[in-house]
Amino acid sequence: MSFFISEAVAEGAAAGAAAGPGMMGQLLMLGGFVLIFYFIIWRPQSKRTKEHKNLVGNITKGDEVVTNGGILGKVTKVSDEFITLKVSENVELNFQKASVAAALPKGTIKAI
């Protein structure tokens, strides 16, 4: 079948296929992708996780918090895994500590 392809075209294709990025270039590219992944994705996520663990660990009775669902309330009871929020008069709801999105400054509920 080689009589359909001229020798000049065949030699040019073989030379082009052999000229690719070297091993060092590939390692640098891989290293670059690892660094981008670390600084853009993994590091900020681990930082947010650490901040959330500190927030959840420091919740005490009397704190005003907002949950992931957007419910605002005052902490009336704290246990190992759950908190009780007073959301209005005579209404208390139980939540997992992990569902707390943010702690608010004291007096926020009265200001609303």
LOLO-817215 format. One record per residue (C-alpha): residue number from 1; chain; x, y, z. Coordinates in Angstrom, 3 decimals, padded with zeros to 6 digits. Example, Ala and Ser with C-alpha at 12.3 -4.5 7.8 and 13.67 -1.06 7.14 Angstrom:
BEGIN
+-----+-----+----------+----------+----------+
! seq ! mol !        u !        v !        w !
+-----+-----+----------+----------+----------+
!   1 !   A !  012.300 ! -004.500 !  007.800 !
!   2 !   A !  013.670 ! -001.060 !  007.140 !
+-----+-----+----------+----------+----------+
***
This chain:
BEGIN
+-----+-----+----------+----------+----------+
! seq ! mol !        u !        v !        w !
+-----+-----+----------+----------+----------+
!   1 !   A !  000.000 !  000.000 !  000.000 !
!   2 !   A !  002.959 !  002.294 !  000.235 !
!   3 !   A !  002.824 !  003.070 ! -003.485 !
!   4 !   A ! -000.207 !  005.365 ! -002.781 !
!   5 !   A !  001.813 !  007.605 ! -000.461 !
!   6 !   A !  004.822 !  009.377 ! -001.783 !
!   7 !   A !  008.037 !  008.982 !  000.167 !
!   8 !   A !  008.333 !  012.726 !  000.830 !
!   9 !   A !  004.921 !  012.860 !  002.529 !
!  10 !   A !  005.671 !  009.727 !  004.550 !
!  11 !   A !  009.001 !  011.117 !  005.784 !
!  12 !   A !  007.417 !  014.436 !  006.752 !
!  13 !   A !  004.690 !  012.700 !  008.744 !
!  14 !   A !  007.219 !  010.536 !  010.565 !
!  15 !   A !  009.375 !  013.560 !  011.429 !
!  16 !   A !  006.341 !  015.514 !  012.705 !
!  17 !   A !  005.179 !  012.665 !  014.911 !
!  18 !   A !  008.580 !  012.296 !  016.534 !
!  19 !   A !  008.834 !  015.983 !  017.452 !
!  20 !   A !  006.672 !  016.257 !  020.581 !
!  21 !   A !  007.062 !  017.806 !  024.023 !
!  22 !   A !  009.893 !  016.349 !  026.008 !
!  23 !   A !  009.636 !  014.578 !  029.336 !
!  24 !   A !  010.680 !  017.701 !  031.235 !
!  25 !   A !  007.950 !  019.771 !  029.579 !
!  26 !   A !  005.331 !  017.210 !  030.505 !
!  27 !   A !  006.486 !  017.149 !  034.140 !
!  28 !   A !  006.391 !  020.943 !  034.325 !
!  29 !   A !  002.866 !  020.959 !  032.894 !
!  30 !   A !  001.719 !  018.326 !  035.392 !
!  31 !   A !  003.336 !  020.260 !  038.245 !
!  32 !   A !  001.580 !  023.420 !  037.090 !
!  33 !   A ! -001.797 !  021.686 !  037.133 !
!  34 !   A ! -001.137 !  020.351 !  040.639 !
!  35 !   A ! -000.258 !  023.840 !  041.900 !
!  36 !   A ! -003.332 !  025.385 !  040.287 !
!  37 !   A ! -005.542 !  022.689 !  041.812 !
!  38 !   A ! -003.982 !  023.238 !  045.247 !
!  39 !   A ! -004.193 !  027.038 !  045.350 !
!  40 !   A ! -007.568 !  027.483 !  043.643 !
!  41 !   A ! -009.589 !  024.544 !  044.958 !
!  42 !   A ! -008.133 !  022.548 !  047.838 !
!  43 !   A ! -006.538 !  025.233 !  050.043 !
!  44 !   A ! -009.525 !  027.644 !  050.177 !
!  45 !   A ! -011.928 !  024.770 !  050.838 !
!  46 !   A ! -009.862 !  023.459 !  053.744 !
!  47 !   A ! -009.659 !  026.997 !  055.146 !
!  48 !   A ! -013.468 !  027.374 !  055.024 !
!  49 !   A ! -013.881 !  023.960 !  056.662 !
!  50 !   A ! -011.552 !  024.919 !  059.500 !
!  51 !   A ! -013.400 !  028.223 !  060.068 !
!  52 !   A ! -016.763 !  026.419 !  060.150 !
!  53 !   A ! -015.467 !  023.874 !  062.690 !
!  54 !   A ! -014.311 !  026.748 !  064.921 !
!  55 !   A ! -017.698 !  028.459 !  064.540 !
!  56 !   A ! -019.623 !  025.309 !  065.452 !
!  57 !   A ! -017.300 !  024.530 !  068.354 !
!  58 !   A ! -017.667 !  028.001 !  069.885 !
!  59 !   A ! -021.479 !  028.181 !  069.897 !
!  60 !   A ! -022.768 !  028.937 !  073.387 !
!  61 !   A ! -026.127 !  029.631 !  074.972 !
!  62 !   A ! -027.329 !  033.137 !  074.127 !
!  63 !   A ! -025.592 !  033.387 !  070.738 !
!  64 !   A ! -027.632 !  034.572 !  067.781 !
!  65 !   A ! -027.127 !  032.427 !  064.695 !
!  66 !   A ! -028.517 !  031.835 !  061.228 !
!  67 !   A ! -028.831 !  028.328 !  059.804 !
!  68 !   A ! -028.145 !  027.072 !  056.281 !
!  69 !   A ! -031.893 !  027.187 !  055.676 !
!  70 !   A ! -032.030 !  030.891 !  056.579 !
!  71 !   A ! -033.677 !  030.518 !  059.988 !
!  72 !   A ! -032.561 !  033.155 !  062.476 !
!  73 !   A ! -032.694 !  032.400 !  066.168 !
!  74 !   A ! -031.158 !  032.622 !  069.607 !
!  75 !   A ! -029.437 !  029.555 !  071.065 !
!  76 !   A ! -031.207 !  028.334 !  074.191 !
!  77 !   A ! -029.602 !  024.921 !  074.646 !
!  78 !   A ! -026.373 !  023.326 !  073.389 !
!  79 !   A ! -025.461 !  019.629 !  073.362 !
!  80 !   A ! -022.699 !  017.690 !  071.626 !
!  81 !   A ! -024.395 !  017.415 !  068.219 !
!  82 !   A ! -027.534 !  019.569 !  068.477 !
!  83 !   A ! -028.598 !  023.086 !  069.421 !
!  84 !   A ! -032.029 !  024.487 !  070.268 !
!  85 !   A ! -032.952 !  027.820 !  068.711 !
!  86 !   A ! -035.663 !  030.132 !  069.939 !
!  87 !   A ! -037.072 !  031.549 !  066.710 !
!  88 !   A ! -040.073 !  033.388 !  068.227 !
!  89 !   A ! -042.122 !  033.451 !  071.423 !
!  90 !   A ! -042.937 !  029.888 !  072.519 !
!  91 !   A ! -041.298 !  028.377 !  069.394 !
!  92 !   A ! -038.064 !  026.454 !  069.771 !
!  93 !   A ! -036.505 !  024.322 !  067.037 !
!  94 !   A ! -033.752 !  021.709 !  067.247 !
!  95 !   A ! -030.929 !  021.781 !  064.690 !
!  96 !   A ! -027.691 !  019.947 !  064.129 !
!  97 !   A ! -024.707 !  022.115 !  064.964 !
!  98 !   A ! -023.342 !  021.608 !  061.461 !
!  99 !   A ! -026.370 !  023.404 !  059.995 !
! 100 !   A ! -025.280 !  026.730 !  061.509 !
! 101 !   A ! -024.096 !  029.014 !  058.713 !
! 102 !   A ! -023.009 !  032.084 !  060.692 !
! 103 !   A ! -022.973 !  033.648 !  064.125 !
! 104 !   A ! -024.463 !  037.124 !  064.306 !
! 105 !   A ! -023.611 !  040.037 !  066.578 !
! 106 !   A ! -025.680 !  040.313 !  069.757 !
! 107 !   A ! -028.822 !  042.385 !  069.292 !
! 108 !   A ! -029.347 !  041.486 !  065.648 !
! 109 !   A ! -032.722 !  039.848 !  066.291 !
! 110 !   A ! -034.041 !  042.896 !  068.149 !
! 111 !   A ! -032.825 !  045.192 !  065.382 !
! 112 !   A ! -034.869 !  043.297 !  062.813 !
+-----+-----+----------+----------+----------+
***
